[in-house]
Amino acid sequence: MILIPAFQGLAGPWWQPEAKAMLTGLTAATERGHIANAALESIAWQIRILLEGMGTPSSISVDGGVTRSDY
């Protein structure tokens, strides 16, 4: 399952405000946990894409509730 979290368009590095959110791969067996997993993975992918665009920083800082996830 893949979630594209463009609920208000895509930000850096593409800057496409007209982009729309998308959730693909739903089946009859999809449960809430699958969607939550896709959401967490989408955050990781967004960070990876931004870091690749910036180069390798010496450190990064994070905050917010999602940082408490063991995933």
N, C-alpha and C positions, 0 to 999 in steps of 0.2 A: 504494500500500500504506500502511496506517495501523497504527501500534502504539500501543495505550493501555497504558502501563507501570504498571498498578496492581497490581503483584505482591504488595503488602501493603496494598492499598486505596489510595484517593486521599487525598493530603494537601491542604494549602491550595490554593486558597481554599475547596474544597468539603468537606473532612473527611468522606469516606465510607469508613470502614474495611472495609465489606462489598463494595466495588467489586472487580471481577475484571479481570485483564489480558486484552487482546484483540489479535489480529493479524488484520487483514482484507485482502482483496485478493490472496490467494495464488492463483497459477495454476501450471500445469505448467512455465511458463517462469521461475518465481521462482528466483533464485539467492541465495547467501549475501550478496552485496553489496547486493541489494535489501532484505533484512532489516536489514542493518547501517545502510543509509541511513534506513530507517524508524525505527530506534532513535535515530539522531542527530537526526532531525527531531522526534521525540517529546520529546527533551530541550529543544530550542529552543522548542517550543510550550508546554511546562510553564513555562519561564522567562518567556516572553511573558505568559502568563496571570497569573503571580504579580506581574510588574512592573506590569501593567495594574491589578491590585487594589491595589497599593501607591502608584501614582502614578509619576512619573518621578524616579528617584533621580539624584543628581548623579554618582554613580559606582557600579560594582559590582566585586567581586573574585571571581575564579574559581580553582579548583584541581582537581586530579585528572587522571588519564590522558586523559580525553576532551578536555581543553583542548589537547592536542598535535595534534588532528585538524585537517588543513587544510580540511576541509569546514566 
